[in-house]
Amino acid sequence: MSTESICNLADSLCQTHKTNDPYELAQALGINVRYEDLGSLKGLYTVIDGCRFILVNSLLEPETQNVVIAHETGHDLLHRDIAENEHFQEFSLFDMTSKPEKEANIFAASLIISDDDVLEYIRYGYSTDKIAKCLRIPHALLVIKMMCMNAKGYKFNLPFVPKADFLAR
């Protein structure tokens, strides 16, 4: 699926369900979200007997939990057929080299971060580091959002290409 199509899907879901909150959206889509102590695992998406589940590590900060839920919801919408055969686990979360992970990242960034928020902070002259801190999101997720906005015609000079392990810290 193209970057633009994934962004449009996220935008459409936000409008339809009147929320960009990943937990609320997952619930509206019929995905069961469970919080458990998963040790070092941040989360996973799976389908068991036709029931869709996102497991999120209850020890994570709420902002990180939201990113994990958004990412795993992207897998539900874009890659459910893969999940019916195997789990999506955090060891590959935010990998920009794998097509399914890249697509889930694009969905998460498009869902959580609005174009308007990015543009407003840029008008204030904020750096990408400062924008990410203000929005309480990982810097790499902001860069992914800005990559999506570039696909829409914006011309941001991006500081880096996100690495696979940006949420590992």
FENDA-V555214 format. One line per field, one symbol per residue. burial: + if it has 24 or more other ideal C-beta (glycine too) atoms within 12 Angstrom, else -. A space follows every 50 residues. Layout:
burial = ???
//
This chain:
burial = --+--++-+++-++-----+-++-++--+-++++------+++++++--- -++++++--+---+++++++++++++++++--+---++++-+++++---+ +++++++++++++++-++--++-----+--++--+-+++++++++++++- ++---+-----+---++--
//
